[in-house]
């Protein structure tokens, strides 16, 4: 999993009736875009997380390296 600041993390509900959650990635703490990530949810709550296989990164913009090309 690779993410960049500004991307969104979509976490699918794990049980029936549990809603998906979306958070903005505000800091990437691993090397090369790897977890853990500092997340901010819509209600302003921040959380440090290493997402599992039920999560998907939604890239919001190209990484700085790709923008320079």
Predicted model as a PDB file, atoms N, CA, C, CB and O in Angstrom, pLDDT in the B-factor column:
MODEL        1                                                                  
ATOM      1  N   UNK A   1       0.857  -1.167   0.000  1.00 85.00           N  
ATOM      2  CA  UNK A   1       0.000   0.000   0.000  1.00 85.00           C  
ATOM      3  C   UNK A   1       0.901   1.227   0.000  1.00 85.00           C  
ATOM      4  CB  UNK A   1      -0.974   0.000   1.225  1.00 85.00           C  
ATOM      5  O   UNK A   1       1.846   1.316   0.784  1.00 85.00           O  
ATOM      6  N   UNK A   2       0.599   2.172  -0.888  1.00 92.00           N  
ATOM      7  CA  UNK A   2       1.367   3.409  -0.970  1.00 92.00           C  
ATOM      8  C   UNK A   2       0.407   4.581  -0.991  1.00 92.00           C  
ATOM      9  CB  UNK A   2       2.281   3.423  -2.221  1.00 92.00           C  
ATOM     10  O   UNK A   2      -0.554   4.597  -1.760  1.00 92.00           O  
ATOM     11  N   UNK A   3       0.671   5.562  -0.141  1.00 95.00           N  
ATOM     12  CA  UNK A   3      -0.191   6.738  -0.057  1.00 95.00           C  
ATOM     13  C   UNK A   3       0.664   7.982   0.079  1.00 95.00           C  
ATOM     14  CB  UNK A   3      -1.176   6.623   1.128  1.00 95.00           C  
ATOM     15  O   UNK A   3       1.856   7.912   0.376  1.00 95.00           O  
ATOM     16  N   UNK A   4       0.030   9.119  -0.142  1.00 95.00           N  
ATOM     17  CA  UNK A   4       0.694  10.410  -0.024  1.00 95.00           C  
ATOM     18  C   UNK A   4      -0.222  11.349   0.749  1.00 95.00           C  
ATOM     19  CB  UNK A   4       1.049  10.998  -1.428  1.00 95.00           C  
ATOM     20  O   UNK A   4      -1.435  11.145   0.795  1.00 95.00           O  
ATOM     21  N   UNK A   5       0.354  12.366   1.346  1.00 95.00           N  
ATOM     22  CA  UNK A   5      -0.433  13.360   2.055  1.00 95.00           C  
ATOM     23  C   UNK A   5      -1.483  13.940   1.116  1.00 95.00           C  
ATOM     24  CB  UNK A   5       0.471  14.476   2.625  1.00 95.00           C  
ATOM     25  O   UNK A   5      -1.172  14.309  -0.017  1.00 95.00           O  
ATOM     26  N   UNK A   6      -2.717  14.019   1.582  1.00 95.00           N  
ATOM     27  CA  UNK A   6      -3.823  14.530   0.772  1.00 95.00           C  
ATOM     28  C   UNK A   6      -4.681  13.433   0.166  1.00 95.00           C  
ATOM     29  CB  UNK A   6      -3.290  15.399  -0.322  1.00 95.00           C  
ATOM     30  O   UNK A   6      -5.810  13.694  -0.248  1.00 95.00           O  
ATOM     31  N   UNK A   7      -4.158  12.191   0.105  1.00 96.00           N  
ATOM     32  CA  UNK A   7      -4.966  11.071  -0.372  1.00 96.00           C  
ATOM     33  C   UNK A   7      -6.043  10.757   0.659  1.00 96.00           C  
ATOM     34  CB  UNK A   7      -4.083   9.820  -0.646  1.00 96.00           C  
ATOM     35  O   UNK A   7      -6.015  11.263   1.781  1.00 96.00           O  
ATOM     36  N   UNK A   8      -6.980   9.926   0.267  1.00 96.00           N  
ATOM     37  CA  UNK A   8      -8.037   9.491   1.185  1.00 96.00           C  
ATOM     38  C   UNK A   8      -7.901   7.990   1.401  1.00 96.00           C  
ATOM     39  CB  UNK A   8      -9.459   9.849   0.630  1.00 96.00           C  
ATOM     40  O   UNK A   8      -7.499   7.252   0.501  1.00 96.00           O  
ATOM     41  N   UNK A   9      -8.241   7.553   2.599  1.00 96.00           N  
ATOM     42  CA  UNK A   9      -8.239   6.134   2.929  1.00 96.00           C  
ATOM     43  C   UNK A   9      -9.681   5.701   3.134  1.00 96.00           C  
ATOM     44  CB  UNK A   9      -7.371   5.839   4.199  1.00 96.00           C  
ATOM     45  O   UNK A   9     -10.371   6.217   4.014  1.00 96.00           O  
ATOM     46  N   UNK A  10     -10.137   4.752   2.322  1.00 95.00           N  
ATOM     47  CA  UNK A  10     -11.478   4.188   2.422  1.00 95.00           C  
ATOM     48  C   UNK A  10     -11.368   2.866   3.161  1.00 95.00           C  
ATOM     49  CB  UNK A  10     -12.133   3.999   1.011  1.00 95.00           C  
ATOM     50  O   UNK A  10     -10.686   1.945   2.711  1.00 95.00           O  
ATOM     51  N   UNK A  11     -12.053   2.778   4.312  1.00 92.00           N  
ATOM     52  CA  UNK A  11     -12.046   1.563   5.117  1.00 92.00           C  
ATOM     53  C   UNK A  11     -13.431   0.936   5.047  1.00 92.00           C  
ATOM     54  CB  UNK A  11     -11.636   1.860   6.596  1.00 92.00           C  
ATOM     55  O   UNK A  11     -14.404   1.501   5.546  1.00 92.00           O  
ATOM     56  N   UNK A  12     -13.513  -0.224   4.429  1.00 88.00           N  
ATOM     57  CA  UNK A  12     -14.788  -0.908   4.273  1.00 88.00           C  
ATOM     58  C   UNK A  12     -15.264  -1.456   5.614  1.00 88.00           C  
ATOM     59  CB  UNK A  12     -14.670  -2.040   3.243  1.00 88.00           C  
ATOM     60  O   UNK A  12     -14.460  -1.881   6.443  1.00 88.00           O  
ATOM     61  N   UNK A  13     -16.588  -1.442   5.818  1.00 81.00           N  
ATOM     62  CA  UNK A  13     -17.165  -2.010   7.030  1.00 81.00           C  
ATOM     63  C   UNK A  13     -16.860  -3.494   7.103  1.00 81.00           C  
ATOM     64  CB  UNK A  13     -18.681  -1.770   7.079  1.00 81.00           C  
ATOM     65  O   UNK A  13     -16.894  -4.188   6.087  1.00 81.00           O  
ATOM     66  N   UNK A  14     -16.566  -3.983   8.290  1.00 80.00           N  
ATOM     67  CA  UNK A  14     -16.173  -5.390   8.453  1.00 80.00           C  
ATOM     68  C   UNK A  14     -17.340  -6.313   8.756  1.00 80.00           C  
ATOM     69  CB  UNK A  14     -15.158  -5.509   9.550  1.00 80.00           C  
ATOM     70  O   UNK A  14     -17.232  -7.527   8.579  1.00 80.00           O  
ATOM     71  N   UNK A  15     -18.453  -5.754   9.209  1.00 82.00           N  
ATOM     72  CA  UNK A  15     -19.598  -6.586   9.537  1.00 82.00           C  
ATOM     73  C   UNK A  15     -20.846  -6.012   8.862  1.00 82.00           C  
ATOM     74  CB  UNK A  15     -19.791  -6.678  11.076  1.00 82.00           C  
ATOM     75  O   UNK A  15     -20.856  -4.856   8.439  1.00 82.00           O  
ATOM     76  N   UNK A  16     -21.877  -6.817   8.767  1.00 86.00           N  
ATOM     77  CA  UNK A  16     -23.133  -6.378   8.163  1.00 86.00           C  
ATOM     78  C   UNK A  16     -23.672  -5.192   8.959  1.00 86.00           C  
ATOM     79  CB  UNK A  16     -24.176  -7.542   8.121  1.00 86.00           C  
ATOM     80  O   UNK A  16     -23.758  -5.242  10.186  1.00 86.00           O  
ATOM     81  N   UNK A  17     -24.032  -4.132   8.250  1.00 84.00           N  
ATOM     82  CA  UNK A  17     -24.585  -2.950   8.890  1.00 84.00           C  
ATOM     83  C   UNK A  17     -23.551  -1.906   9.266  1.00 84.00           C  
ATOM     84  CB  UNK A  17     -25.328  -3.349  10.100  1.00 84.00           C  
ATOM     85  O   UNK A  17     -23.906  -0.775   9.595  1.00 84.00           O  
ATOM     86  N   UNK A  18     -22.269  -2.269   9.221  1.00 80.00           N  
ATOM     87  CA  UNK A  18     -21.220  -1.292   9.544  1.00 80.00           C  
ATOM     88  C   UNK A  18     -20.903  -0.495   8.284  1.00 80.00           C  
ATOM     89  CB  UNK A  18     -19.927  -1.999  10.102  1.00 80.00           C  
ATOM     90  O   UNK A  18     -20.630  -1.078   7.235  1.00 80.00           O  
ATOM     91  N   UNK A  19     -20.937   0.819   8.377  1.00 87.00           N  
ATOM     92  CA  UNK A  19     -20.716   1.677   7.223  1.00 87.00           C  
ATOM     93  C   UNK A  19     -19.229   1.803   6.902  1.00 87.00           C  
ATOM     94  CB  UNK A  19     -21.319   3.054   7.468  1.00 87.00           C  
ATOM     95  O   UNK A  19     -18.368   1.645   7.768  1.00 87.00           O  
ATOM     96  N   UNK A  20     -18.953   2.095   5.621  1.00 89.00           N  
ATOM     97  CA  UNK A  20     -17.591   2.411   5.223  1.00 89.00           C  
ATOM     98  C   UNK A  20     -17.200   3.739   5.861  1.00 89.00           C  
ATOM     99  CB  UNK A  20     -17.454   2.470   3.670  1.00 89.00           C  
ATOM    100  O   UNK A  20     -18.052   4.591   6.110  1.00 89.00           O  
ATOM    101  N   UNK A  21     -15.911   3.909   6.122  1.00 91.00           N  
ATOM    102  CA  UNK A  21     -15.395   5.155   6.687  1.00 91.00           C  
ATOM    103  C   UNK A  21     -14.336   5.708   5.747  1.00 91.00           C  
ATOM    104  CB  UNK A  21     -14.809   4.934   8.118  1.00 91.00           C  
ATOM    105  O   UNK A  21     -13.573   4.954   5.143  1.00 91.00           O  
ATOM    106  N   UNK A  22     -14.295   7.017   5.629  1.00 94.00           N  
ATOM    107  CA  UNK A  22     -13.312   7.687   4.781  1.00 94.00           C  
ATOM    108  C   UNK A  22     -12.581   8.714   5.623  1.00 94.00           C  
ATOM    109  CB  UNK A  22     -13.985   8.357   3.541  1.00 94.00           C  
ATOM    110  O   UNK A  22     -13.197   9.450   6.393  1.00 94.00           O  
ATOM    111  N   UNK A  23     -11.260   8.763   5.475  1.00 96.00           N  
ATOM    112  CA  UNK A  23     -10.455   9.735   6.211  1.00 96.00           C  
ATOM    113  C   UNK A  23      -9.390  10.295   5.275  1.00 96.00           C  
ATOM    114  CB  UNK A  23      -9.803   9.087   7.475  1.00 96.00           C  
ATOM    115  O   UNK A  23      -8.956   9.623   4.340  1.00 96.00           O  
ATOM    116  N   UNK A  24      -8.976  11.525   5.535  1.00 97.00           N  
ATOM    117  CA  UNK A  24      -7.892  12.145   4.777  1.00 97.00           C  
ATOM    118  C   UNK A  24      -6.564  11.749   5.414  1.00 97.00           C  
ATOM    119  CB  UNK A  24      -8.050  13.699   4.731  1.00 97.00           C  
ATOM    120  O   UNK A  24      -6.430  11.762   6.637  1.00 97.00           O  
ATOM    121  N   UNK A  25      -5.596  11.403   4.592  1.00 97.00           N  
ATOM    122  CA  UNK A  25      -4.255  11.095   5.086  1.00 97.00           C  
ATOM    123  C   UNK A  25      -3.520  12.425   5.236  1.00 97.00           C  
ATOM    124  CB  UNK A  25      -3.482  10.107   4.114  1.00 97.00           C  
ATOM    125  O   UNK A  25      -3.250  13.106   4.247  1.00 97.00           O  
ATOM    126  N   UNK A  26      -3.200  12.787   6.467  1.00 97.00           N  
ATOM    127  CA  UNK A  26      -2.549  14.075   6.707  1.00 97.00           C  
ATOM    128  C   UNK A  26      -1.049  13.930   6.956  1.00 97.00           C  
ATOM    129  CB  UNK A  26      -3.197  14.769   7.890  1.00 97.00           C  
ATOM    130  O   UNK A  26      -0.315  14.918   6.935  1.00 97.00           O  
ATOM    131  N   UNK A  27      -0.594  12.695   7.191  1.00 97.00           N  
ATOM    132  CA  UNK A  27       0.838  12.457   7.364  1.00 97.00           C  
ATOM    133  C   UNK A  27       1.142  10.997   7.069  1.00 97.00           C  
ATOM    134  CB  UNK A  27       1.298  12.834   8.798  1.00 97.00           C  
ATOM    135  O   UNK A  27       0.419  10.105   7.512  1.00 97.00           O  
ATOM    136  N   UNK A  28       2.212  10.756   6.321  1.00 97.00           N  
ATOM    137  CA  UNK A  28       2.680   9.411   6.012  1.00 97.00           C  
ATOM    138  C   UNK A  28       3.945   9.189   6.832  1.00 97.00           C  
ATOM    139  CB  UNK A  28       2.944   9.218   4.463  1.00 97.00           C  
ATOM    140  O   UNK A  28       4.925   9.915   6.664  1.00 97.00           O  
ATOM    141  N   UNK A  29       3.936   8.204   7.708  1.00 96.00           N  
ATOM    142  CA  UNK A  29       5.047   7.985   8.623  1.00 96.00           C  
ATOM    143  C   UNK A  29       5.981   6.862   8.189  1.00 96.00           C  
ATOM    144  CB  UNK A  29       4.518   7.688   9.985  1.00 96.00           C  
ATOM    145  O   UNK A  29       7.078   6.733   8.733  1.00 96.00           O  
ATOM    146  N   UNK A  30       5.569   6.046   7.219  1.00 95.00           N  
ATOM    147  CA  UNK A  30       6.406   4.958   6.735  1.00 95.00           C  
ATOM    148  C   UNK A  30       7.271   5.400   5.566  1.00 95.00           C  
ATOM    149  CB  UNK A  30       5.547   3.774   6.328  1.00 95.00           C  
ATOM    150  O   UNK A  30       7.046   6.462   4.985  1.00 95.00           O  
ATOM    151  N   UNK A  31       8.249   4.593   5.228  1.00 95.00           N  
ATOM    152  CA  UNK A  31       9.134   4.872   4.096  1.00 95.00           C  
ATOM    153  C   UNK A  31       8.421   4.635   2.772  1.00 95.00           C  
ATOM    154  CB  UNK A  31      10.394   4.005   4.176  1.00 95.00           C  
ATOM    155  O   UNK A  31       7.707   3.643   2.623  1.00 95.00           O  
ATOM    156  N   UNK A  32       8.605   5.535   1.808  1.00 93.00           N  
ATOM    157  CA  UNK A  32       8.074   5.345   0.467  1.00 93.00           C  
ATOM    158  C   UNK A  32       6.564   5.290   0.385  1.00 93.00           C  
ATOM    159  CB  UNK A  32       8.624   4.112  -0.101  1.00 93.00           C  
ATOM    160  O   UNK A  32       6.019   4.624  -0.496  1.00 93.00           O  
ATOM    161  N   UNK A  33       5.881   5.969   1.278  1.00 94.00           N  
ATOM    162  CA  UNK A  33       4.423   5.995   1.255  1.00 94.00           C  
ATOM    163  C   UNK A  33       3.753   4.853   1.994  1.00 94.00           C  
ATOM    164  CB  UNK A  33       3.961   5.990  -0.139  1.00 94.00           C  
ATOM    165  O   UNK A  33       2.538   4.678   1.905  1.00 94.00           O  
ATOM    166  N   UNK A  34       4.535   4.079   2.720  1.00 95.00           N  
ATOM    167  CA  UNK A  34       4.001   2.930   3.457  1.00 95.00           C  
ATOM    168  C   UNK A  34       3.405   3.372   4.795  1.00 95.00           C  
ATOM    169  CB  UNK A  34       5.105   1.878   3.689  1.00 95.00           C  
ATOM    170  O   UNK A  34       3.757   4.435   5.308  1.00 95.00           O  
ATOM    171  N   UNK A  35       2.506   2.564   5.360  1.00 96.00           N  
ATOM    172  CA  UNK A  35       1.937   2.863   6.671  1.00 96.00           C  
ATOM    173  C   UNK A  35       3.025   2.878   7.739  1.00 96.00           C  
ATOM    174  CB  UNK A  35       0.850   1.840   7.032  1.00 96.00           C  
ATOM    175  O   UNK A  35       4.118   2.362   7.506  1.00 96.00           O  
ATOM    176  N   UNK A  36       2.751   3.454   8.895  1.00 97.00           N  
ATOM    177  CA  UNK A  36       1.459   3.961   9.369  1.00 97.00           C  
ATOM    178  C   UNK A  36       1.149   5.352   8.815  1.00 97.00           C  
ATOM    179  CB  UNK A  36       1.440   3.999  10.894  1.00 97.00           C  
ATOM    180  O   UNK A  36       2.030   6.072   8.344  1.00 97.00           O  
ATOM    181  N   UNK A  37      -0.151   5.703   8.893  1.00 97.00           N  
ATOM    182  CA  UNK A  37      -0.648   6.990   8.421  1.00 97.00           C  
ATOM    183  C   UNK A  37      -1.351   7.719   9.566  1.00 97.00           C  
ATOM    184  CB  UNK A  37      -1.610   6.802   7.218  1.00 97.00           C  
ATOM    185  O   UNK A  37      -1.991   7.100  10.417  1.00 97.00           O  
ATOM    186  N   UNK A  38      -1.218   9.039   9.568  1.00 98.00           N  
ATOM    187  CA  UNK A  38      -2.026   9.860  10.475  1.00 98.00           C  
ATOM    188  C   UNK A  38      -3.233  10.297   9.659  1.00 98.00           C  
ATOM    189  CB  UNK A  38      -1.211  11.112  11.060  1.00 98.00           C  
ATOM    190  O   UNK A  38      -3.082  10.901   8.597  1.00 98.00           O  
ATOM    191  N   UNK A  39      -4.431   9.993  10.152  1.00 97.00           N  
ATOM    192  CA  UNK A  39      -5.677  10.246   9.439  1.00 97.00           C  
ATOM    193  C   UNK A  39      -6.497  11.320  10.131  1.00 97.00           C  
ATOM    194  CB  UNK A  39      -6.491   8.966   9.319  1.00 97.00           C  
ATOM    195  O   UNK A  39      -6.425  11.484  11.349  1.00 97.00           O  
ATOM    196  N   UNK A  40      -7.280  12.055   9.339  1.00 97.00           N  
ATOM    197  CA  UNK A  40      -8.252  13.002   9.910  1.00 97.00           C  
ATOM    198  C   UNK A  40      -9.618  12.651   9.320  1.00 97.00           C  
ATOM    199  CB  UNK A  40      -7.857  14.519   9.601  1.00 97.00           C  
ATOM    200  O   UNK A  40      -9.798  12.618   8.103  1.00 97.00           O  
ATOM    201  N   UNK A  41     -10.568  12.392  10.211  1.00 94.00           N  
ATOM    202  CA  UNK A  41     -11.926  12.072   9.805  1.00 94.00           C  
ATOM    203  C   UNK A  41     -12.746  13.351   9.665  1.00 94.00           C  
ATOM    204  CB  UNK A  41     -12.582  11.115  10.814  1.00 94.00           C  
ATOM    205  O   UNK A  41     -12.324  14.412  10.125  1.00 94.00           O  
ATOM    206  N   UNK A  42     -13.915  13.258   9.032  1.00 92.00           N  
ATOM    207  CA  UNK A  42     -14.768  14.421   8.778  1.00 92.00           C  
ATOM    208  C   UNK A  42     -15.145  15.179  10.043  1.00 92.00           C  
ATOM    209  CB  UNK A  42     -16.017  13.987   8.072  1.00 92.00           C  
ATOM    210  O   UNK A  42     -15.358  16.391   9.998  1.00 92.00           O  
ATOM    211  N   UNK A  43     -15.230  14.480  11.169  1.00 93.00           N  
ATOM    212  CA  UNK A  43     -15.602  15.142  12.421  1.00 93.00           C  
ATOM    213  C   UNK A  43     -14.416  15.821  13.113  1.00 93.00           C  
ATOM    214  CB  UNK A  43     -16.227  14.135  13.364  1.00 93.00           C  
ATOM    215  O   UNK A  43     -14.564  16.365  14.207  1.00 93.00           O  
ATOM    216  N   UNK A  44     -13.220  15.790  12.467  1.00 94.00           N  
ATOM    217  CA  UNK A  44     -12.032  16.425  13.007  1.00 94.00           C  
ATOM    218  C   UNK A  44     -11.148  15.505  13.836  1.00 94.00           C  
ATOM    219  CB  UNK A  44     -12.431  17.580  13.830  1.00 94.00           C  
ATOM    220  O   UNK A  44     -10.027  15.872  14.188  1.00 94.00           O  
ATOM    221  N   UNK A  45     -11.643  14.312  14.150  1.00 95.00           N  
ATOM    222  CA  UNK A  45     -10.894  13.336  14.937  1.00 95.00           C  
ATOM    223  C   UNK A  45      -9.675  12.874  14.141  1.00 95.00           C  
ATOM    224  CB  UNK A  45     -11.793  12.124  15.322  1.00 95.00           C  
ATOM    225  O   UNK A  45      -9.782  12.589  12.948  1.00 95.00           O  
ATOM    226  N   UNK A  46      -8.512  12.800  14.803  1.00 96.00           N  
ATOM    227  CA  UNK A  46      -7.297  12.295  14.169  1.00 96.00           C  
ATOM    228  C   UNK A  46      -6.907  10.971  14.797  1.00 96.00           C  
ATOM    229  CB  UNK A  46      -6.144  13.312  14.293  1.00 96.00           C  
ATOM    230  O   UNK A  46      -7.122  10.736  15.986  1.00 96.00           O  
ATOM    231  N   UNK A  47      -6.319  10.096  13.958  1.00 94.00           N  
ATOM    232  CA  UNK A  47      -5.999   8.751  14.408  1.00 94.00           C  
ATOM    233  C   UNK A  47      -4.751   8.279  13.678  1.00 94.00           C  
ATOM    234  CB  UNK A  47      -7.187   7.779  14.168  1.00 94.00           C  
ATOM    235  O   UNK A  47      -4.594   8.562  12.491  1.00 94.00           O  
ATOM    236  N   UNK A  48      -3.865   7.569  14.358  1.00 96.00           N  
ATOM    237  CA  UNK A  48      -2.694   6.950  13.762  1.00 96.00           C  
ATOM    238  C   UNK A  48      -3.058   5.510  13.442  1.00 96.00           C  
ATOM    239  CB  UNK A  48      -1.448   7.032  14.710  1.00 96.00           C  
ATOM    240  O   UNK A  48      -3.543   4.784  14.310  1.00 96.00           O  
ATOM    241  N   UNK A  49      -2.825   5.082  12.180  1.00 93.00           N  
ATOM    242  CA  UNK A  49      -3.333   3.773  11.770  1.00 93.00           C  
ATOM    243  C   UNK A  49      -2.443   3.102  10.738  1.00 93.00           C  
ATOM    244  CB  UNK A  49      -4.730   3.910  11.219  1.00 93.00           C  
ATOM    245  O   UNK A  49      -1.889   3.756   9.854  1.00 93.00           O  
ATOM    246  N   UNK A  50      -2.315   1.787  10.864  1.00 94.00           N  
ATOM    247  CA  UNK A  50      -1.735   0.942   9.828  1.00 94.00           C  
ATOM    248  C   UNK A  50      -2.892   0.135   9.258  1.00 94.00           C  
ATOM    249  CB  UNK A  50      -0.573   0.007  10.389  1.00 94.00           C  
ATOM    250  O   UNK A  50      -3.302  -0.855   9.864  1.00 94.00           O  
ATOM    251  N   UNK A  51      -3.435   0.539   8.092  1.00 91.00           N  
ATOM    252  CA  UNK A  51      -4.648  -0.086   7.575  1.00 91.00           C  
ATOM    253  C   UNK A  51      -4.448  -1.541   7.164  1.00 91.00           C  
ATOM    254  CB  UNK A  51      -5.156   0.696   6.402  1.00 91.00           C  
ATOM    255  O   UNK A  51      -3.353  -1.960   6.786  1.00 91.00           O  
ATOM    256  N   UNK A  52      -5.537  -2.293   7.251  1.00 88.00           N  
ATOM    257  CA  UNK A  52      -5.538  -3.695   6.893  1.00 88.00           C  
ATOM    258  C   UNK A  52      -6.019  -3.917   5.466  1.00 88.00           C  
ATOM    259  CB  UNK A  52      -6.398  -4.472   7.855  1.00 88.00           C  
ATOM    260  O   UNK A  52      -6.158  -2.964   4.700  1.00 88.00           O  
ATOM    261  N   UNK A  53      -6.271  -5.165   5.111  1.00 88.00           N  
ATOM    262  CA  UNK A  53      -6.659  -5.506   3.746  1.00 88.00           C  
ATOM    263  C   UNK A  53      -8.056  -5.020   3.356  1.00 88.00           C  
ATOM    264  CB  UNK A  53      -6.588  -6.986   3.568  1.00 88.00           C  
ATOM    265  O   UNK A  53      -8.429  -5.096   2.185  1.00 88.00           O  
ATOM    266  N   UNK A  54      -8.824  -4.528   4.311  1.00 89.00           N  
ATOM    267  CA  UNK A  54     -10.164  -4.018   4.021  1.00 89.00           C  
ATOM    268  C   UNK A  54     -10.142  -2.522   3.700  1.00 89.00           C  
ATOM    269  CB  UNK A  54     -11.093  -4.282   5.205  1.00 89.00           C  
ATOM    270  O   UNK A  54     -11.191  -1.880   3.661  1.00 89.00           O  
ATOM    271  N   UNK A  55      -8.942  -1.966   3.469  1.00 93.00           N  
ATOM    272  CA  UNK A  55      -8.786  -0.536   3.201  1.00 93.00           C  
ATOM    273  C   UNK A  55      -8.224  -0.304   1.801  1.00 93.00           C  
ATOM    274  CB  UNK A  55      -7.871   0.112   4.253  1.00 93.00           C  
ATOM    275  O   UNK A  55      -7.476  -1.125   1.271  1.00 93.00           O  
ATOM    276  N   UNK A  56      -8.599   0.832   1.215  1.00 94.00           N  
ATOM    277  CA  UNK A  56      -8.161   1.198  -0.132  1.00 94.00           C  
ATOM    278  C   UNK A  56      -7.735   2.663  -0.113  1.00 94.00           C  
ATOM    279  CB  UNK A  56      -9.296   0.954  -1.190  1.00 94.00           C  
ATOM    280  O   UNK A  56      -8.430   3.511   0.446  1.00 94.00           O  
ATOM    281  N   UNK A  57      -6.585   2.956  -0.728  1.00 94.00           N  
ATOM    282  CA  UNK A  57      -6.133   4.344  -0.854  1.00 94.00           C  
ATOM    283  C   UNK A  57      -6.749   4.935  -2.114  1.00 94.00           C  
ATOM    284  CB  UNK A  57      -4.568   4.435  -0.898  1.00 94.00           C  
ATOM    285  O   UNK A  57      -6.664   4.345  -3.191  1.00 94.00           O  
ATOM    286  N   UNK A  58      -7.366   6.098  -1.977  1.00 94.00           N  
ATOM    287  CA  UNK A  58      -7.901   6.849  -3.113  1.00 94.00           C  
ATOM    288  C   UNK A  58      -6.960   8.025  -3.335  1.00 94.00           C  
ATOM    289  CB  UNK A  58      -9.395   7.331  -2.861  1.00 94.00           C  
ATOM    290  O   UNK A  58      -6.939   8.974  -2.552  1.00 94.00           O  
ATOM    291  N   UNK A  59      -6.178   7.951  -4.419  1.00 93.00           N  
ATOM    292  CA  UNK A  59      -5.191   8.987  -4.707  1.00 93.00           C  
ATOM    293  C   UNK A  59      -5.905  10.237  -5.199  1.00 93.00           C  
ATOM    294  CB  UNK A  59      -4.158   8.497  -5.755  1.00 93.00           C  
ATOM    295  O   UNK A  59      -6.680  10.189  -6.154  1.00 93.00           O  
ATOM    296  N   UNK A  60      -5.634  11.360  -4.533  1.00 86.00           N  
ATOM    297  CA  UNK A  60      -6.304  12.613  -4.862  1.00 86.00           C  
ATOM    298  C   UNK A  60      -5.494  13.475  -5.816  1.00 86.00           C  
ATOM    299  CB  UNK A  60      -6.590  13.386  -3.606  1.00 86.00           C  
ATOM    300  O   UNK A  60      -6.063  14.296  -6.536  1.00 86.00           O  
ATOM    301  N   UNK A  61      -4.184  13.307  -5.835  1.00 70.00           N  
ATOM    302  CA  UNK A  61      -3.338  14.068  -6.739  1.00 70.00           C  
ATOM    303  C   UNK A  61      -2.071  13.274  -6.993  1.00 70.00           C  
ATOM    304  CB  UNK A  61      -3.011  15.473  -6.161  1.00 70.00           C  
ATOM    305  O   UNK A  61      -1.751  12.348  -6.248  1.00 70.00           O  
ATOM    306  N   UNK A  62      -1.353  13.633  -8.040  1.00 63.00           N  
ATOM    307  CA  UNK A  62      -0.112  12.936  -8.352  1.00 63.00           C  
ATOM    308  C   UNK A  62       0.955  13.308  -7.332  1.00 63.00           C  
ATOM    309  CB  UNK A  62       0.362  13.271  -9.783  1.00 63.00           C  
ATOM    310  O   UNK A  62       0.993  14.450  -6.872  1.00 63.00           O  
ATOM    311  N   UNK A  63       1.836  12.355  -6.963  1.00 55.00           N  
ATOM    312  CA  UNK A  63       2.929  12.674  -6.056  1.00 55.00           C  
ATOM    313  C   UNK A  63       3.820  13.769  -6.642  1.00 55.00           C  
ATOM    314  CB  UNK A  63       3.756  11.419  -5.757  1.00 55.00           C  
ATOM    315  O   UNK A  63       3.858  13.946  -7.860  1.00 55.00           O  
ATOM    316  N   UNK A  64       4.531  14.500  -5.797  1.00 60.00           N  
ATOM    317  CA  UNK A  64       5.377  15.608  -6.239  1.00 60.00           C  
ATOM    318  C   UNK A  64       6.370  15.188  -7.310  1.00 60.00           C  
ATOM    319  CB  UNK A  64       6.122  16.193  -5.062  1.00 60.00           C  
ATOM    320  O   UNK A  64       6.642  15.959  -8.230  1.00 60.00           O  
ATOM    321  N   UNK A  65       6.924  13.965  -7.211  1.00 56.00           N  
ATOM    322  CA  UNK A  65       7.897  13.475  -8.195  1.00 56.00           C  
ATOM    323  C   UNK A  65       7.283  13.404  -9.585  1.00 56.00           C  
ATOM    324  CB  UNK A  65       8.427  12.095  -7.787  1.00 56.00           C  
ATOM    325  O   UNK A  65       7.944  13.729 -10.572  1.00 56.00           O  
ATOM    326  N   UNK A  66       6.029  12.984  -9.674  1.00 54.00           N  
ATOM    327  CA  UNK A  66       5.355  12.849 -10.972  1.00 54.00           C  
ATOM    328  C   UNK A  66       4.923  14.194 -11.508  1.00 54.00           C  
ATOM    329  CB  UNK A  66       4.146  11.930 -10.858  1.00 54.00           C  
ATOM    330  O   UNK A  66       4.855  14.364 -12.726  1.00 54.00           O  
ATOM    331  N   UNK A  67       4.626  15.171 -10.642  1.00 53.00           N  
ATOM    332  CA  UNK A  67       4.206  16.492 -11.091  1.00 53.00           C  
ATOM    333  C   UNK A  67       5.342  17.229 -11.770  1.00 53.00           C  
ATOM    334  CB  UNK A  67       3.684  17.308  -9.924  1.00 53.00           C  
ATOM    335  O   UNK A  67       5.104  18.064 -12.642  1.00 53.00           O  
ATOM    336  N   UNK A  68       6.578  16.931 -11.383  1.00 53.00           N  
ATOM    337  CA  UNK A  68       7.733  17.625 -11.936  1.00 53.00           C  
ATOM    338  C   UNK A  68       8.044  17.184 -13.362  1.00 53.00           C  
ATOM    339  CB  UNK A  68       8.940  17.398 -11.057  1.00 53.00           C  
ATOM    340  O   UNK A  68       8.769  17.880 -14.073  1.00 53.00           O  
ATOM    341  N   UNK A  69       7.521  16.063 -13.787  1.00 51.00           N  
ATOM    342  CA  UNK A  69       7.830  15.538 -15.132  1.00 51.00           C  
ATOM    343  C   UNK A  69       7.078  16.246 -16.209  1.00 51.00           C  
ATOM    344  CB  UNK A  69       7.528  14.073 -15.211  1.00 51.00           C  
ATOM    345  O   UNK A  69       7.231  15.919 -17.386  1.00 51.00           O  
TER     346      UNK A  69                                                      
ENDMDL                                                                          
END                                                                             
